[in-house]
């Protein structure tokens, strides 16, 4: 059996040598976006890398910042520049209803204890001026189970690298073994093979987003296995230049405030970077401040230059994609989630569709009377 498994892994390792990234080539004229990792663990909790090791990995992956979220780290170090990368303090709080990630605190967290009630943790983050995020909220191991606070928390980890890994553990032959084999030759391809979205997170997210604008985040939930640099190279959070243009302030506190404000704005974009850069992407047709649009309005998706057939727009919720594949008619009150997917290298020698560009959702509101 062991020889058989090794042989299968070797086959996927061989196939990985032919996996070609990025799927969408970069534009030489585009202005670079500020990029970073969100939800990263170090040796201050259960990660296997020191902050210095994380900074070195982020630099190698081309990132500008990392949001550190060690478990129950109620007194994290202050923001600092390290090896050209901005390390931003955050935390992942353990409650008796699940895990709550938080960043952007302006004051120390008070009156919160590990494994306490969820409302206590949420209140502490709010009192500290931070942004709370439901961490891996529908994951089988640590889901968020408290309904009132789920409606109160603004952020939601729509995609999570750690959740992808745990999903693969439940499909060891069809998902985990191909990823392990591919990682022997092409580590980033190995991580991308784990990216197999399931419907539950999106369904739950759309339920919550009907009430008010919600922040969609892609979480690395990185612990050092797979390697930090590999996961950082596969996906990240990015800011379009109109939201935050570089360079960041050299004052670490000021730069951290710039990044966390942008990260919490709902204008940040989750990018599966292995598939390509987002330069040229835009979602238009809604009010940027409220992130709302009326029923009957049309959203327009501006796509980066790409080879036809390698990219497609996907829509969930109260929207209907037009035949041109780039316009979405808003069909009823509620919420619409628009994502761009790419035809990425698959487990064998073919291709599979995977998420590439993931913005936060748009709320669809009733049209004003008389319109």
N, C-alpha and C positions, 0 to 999 in steps of 0.2 A: 504493500500500500504506500509506504514511504517513497519507494522508487517511482511509483506511478505519479504521486503528487509532485515529486521533483521534476519528472518528465513534463507534466502539464505546465508547471511554473516555468520550465525552460522554454516551452513553446511560446508562452506569452512574453517571455523576455525577448525571444527572437523577433516576435511581431512588433514589440515596442521600438525596436531599432528602425522601423519604417514609419513610425508616428511622426507626422510633420506639424510643428507648431511655429508661429501662431496660425490659426485658420484665416484670420483677417490681417493682412500685412499692414504695418504702420504707415501713416502718411508722413512724408518727410517735412511737410510744411505746417503740420499741426502744432499748436501750442500745448506743451505738456501739462497734465493735470497733477495736482498734489495727491500723493498716494500714501496709504498707510494700512496697518494691521489693527484690527479691533478684537478684543477678547483674547489675551495672551497670558499664559501662566509661566512663572519663573520658579527658581529655587526658594522663593519666599513662601511658596505653597507647594503644589505638587508638580511643577514643571521641572524638567531636568537641565535647564540652562539658566545661568546667571543673567541679570539684566545686561551685562556687557556682552555675553554670548548672543542674546536676543538682538541687541543693537547691531552686532557684526553681521548676523544673518539678514537683518532688515536692510542694511546697507548693500549687501551682496545682491539682494533681490530688487534693489532700486527704490526702496520705500523711503518716505520722508519722516514718518512718525509711527509709533507703536503705542497703543493704549493697553497698559498692563492691568490685568484684572485678577490678581491673586485672591484665592479664597479667603474670605473673612479678614482681609488685610485692612484693619480699621485705621491704621496709621501708616499709609504707604509713603515712600519717599516723595519729595517734591519733584516737579517736572525738571528735566535736565536734558541737555544735549550730550550725546555720547556717540563718538565715532561718526559724527555728522547726521545722526538720527535723533529725533525728538522723542524721548520717553515720557509718556503722560500717565500720571497715576489714576487708577480706577480701582474697582473692587468687584468681586462676585460674592454676594452675600448668600449664605445658606439659610433658608427658612424651612419651616415645617410643611410648606406648600410647594417647595421647589427652589430654584436658584434665581436670584435677581442680580443682574449686572448693572453697574452704574459708573458714570464718568462725569467730568465737568463740575465736581463739587467745589464750591467756593469757600466752604467752611468744613471743619472736621465733622464726621458723622457722630451723632450723639444718640443715646438712648436706644441702642440696637445691640442685640446679642445673637451670636450664631445659633441657628435652629429655633429661633423665636417665631412668633406669628408673622405672617407676610405683611399685614398692615403696618406693623412696627417698622419693618425694613423700608417699605415704600415711603412712610412718613419721614423717616430719617433722611432718606435721599432727597426728598422734596425740601425739607427744612435746611439742608446743606446747599441747596441751589443746584443740585445735580440732575442728570437725566437718567431715569430708571428704564431698564430694558428686561423683558422676560427672556431669560436665557434658555435656549433649547426647550421651548415651552410645551412641545408635544412629543418630546423624546421619551422612549419607553422607560429608560432608567430614571430620569429626573424630570418628569413633566411638571408644569405649573397647574396646581389643582384648585386654587382659590379663585372663585368666579368674580367676586366684587373687586379685588385688586387687579385682576386681569383687565377689567374695563377701565381701570384708573391709570395704569402704567402706559406711557406714550410709546415706548420702543418694543420691538418684537424681532427676534432673530429668525428671519424667514428661511435662511439657509445657514447651515452650521457644518463645518468640516468634521467636527467631532461626531455629530449625528450621522453624517454619511458613513463614517467609519463604523459606528455601532450598527447601522443598517447592514453593512457588508458582513459583519460578524454573524448575522442571521442568515446570510446566503454565502457560506464560505466557499462553495465551489464555483458558483456563477459570478460572484462579485469580488470576494476577498482574494482568492487565489490568483485571478488575472491581475489584480492590482499589485499584489506582492511580486509576482513574476515580472511585470512591467517595470517595477521600481528598481529591479536589478540593473536595468539598462538605461531607463529614462524615468527618474524619480517623479518629475512633474506629471508625466503621463500616468504614472501609477496613482497619484493623487486624483487626477481628473477622472480616472476610471471609477473612483468611488462616488463621483457626483451622479447620483441617481435620485432625483427629486421624487417625493411621494406626495399625494394630494392633501394629506391631513394638515400640514402647516399652512398651506395657502387657504384652505377652507376655514380654518380657525382664524387666521389673520383677517380675512375678508369680513368675518362676523364682527370682529372687534373694530375694524376700520370704518364700518358703517356709521359709527357714532360721532367720530371726529377725526381729524387728520392723524395718521399714525406713521411712525418711523420704521421703515424696513431696513434691517441690517443683515449683512452677511458676516458671520462670526468665524474666526479661525479656531477659537477654543483650542489654541495650540499649547501643547505640553512638551514638545520636543521630539515626539514620535508620531508621525513622520517628522523629519528634520524641519526645524523652523524655516530655514531658507526655502525648502521645497514647498511648504504650505504657503509661505509668503509670495512665492513666485506663481502659485496657482490662482489665488484670488486676493482681492483687497477691497478697501473702501476708497473712493476717489472723489475729488471735488472739481467740478468744472471751473474754468478760470473766472467766470462771472460770479461765482459764489465765493471763491477764495483763490486769489492769484499769488504766485510766489514772488520772491522768496519769503519764507516765514521769518518772523522777528528772531533776532539772535538772543533776545531775552527769553529764557525758557518759559517763564510763567506767562508772559504775554503771548508767546507762540502757542502754548497749550490752550489758552483761552480762545485764540483764533480757531484752532482745530476743533475743539469740543463744541464751540458754537456752530461751526459749519456741519459737524457730524450730527448734531441734534436738529438741524434745520429742515429736514425732509427733502433737501435738494441734493444731498450726497448720493452717490451712485455705487451700488455693489457691482464689481467687475470681476468676472472670472478671467484674470489677466493672461493666463496661458493661451486663451483663444484669440486674444487681440487687445489692442488699446481702444479706449472709448472715444478718442478725438473725432469730432464730427457728429456724435450722437446728441440728440435733443428730443425732448417730449414737449410739444407745444399745444396751446389751445385751452389752457386752464389758468386760473388766477394763481400766481406764484405765491402770494402772501397767505392765502387761505387754503391753497391746494384743493380748490373746488372748481367745478364747471357745471353748468345747468344741463338738464335733460335736453337732448336734441343737438347739443353742441358736438363739434367734431375735434378729436385730438389728432395731431399729426406727429408721426415718428420720423425724425431725421436720422438716417443711418450713415455710419461711416462707409467710405468706399469699400466695396467687397465684390468678390466674384459671384455672379448670379447663381442662386441655388445653394449657397453656403450659409445664408442667414435668413431667418424668418421672425416675424413679430407674432407673439402669442398673447391672448387676451383672456382674462377671467373676470367674472362679475358682470356689471351692467354696461357692457359695451359689445359692439358688433364690428368685426374687422371687415373693411371694404375689400373688394376683389384686388385692388392695387397693392394690398398687403402693408400699407403704411398709414392709413387713415382709420380711425375708430369712431363710429357713431355711438353716442351715449344714449342708451335706450330706456333708462328708468332710474328713479332715485335709488341710491345705494353707494356702491363703490366699484371702481374698476382698477384692476392690476394689469399693467402692460409690461411685458418683458421681451427682450430680444434673445433668441436662441441661435446657436451656431451648430453646423454639421461638423462635429469634432471626430478625431480618430477614435475608433472603437476598440473593443477587446481583442478582436482578431485583426483582419486586414481591412475591414470595412469602416463605416462611420456610424455614429449615433448622435442624436440631437441632445444638446446640453445647454443649460442657461448660460448666457454670456453677460448681458447688461440688465441689471435689475434696479429700477427706480422704486421709490415709495409710491403707494397707490394714490389715486385721485378720487375724492368724494364727488358723487354725482347728486346734485341738489335739485329740487323742483324749480321749474322756471317761474320767474316773477309773474304776478298777475298781469294780464294784458299783453304778454310777449308770446 
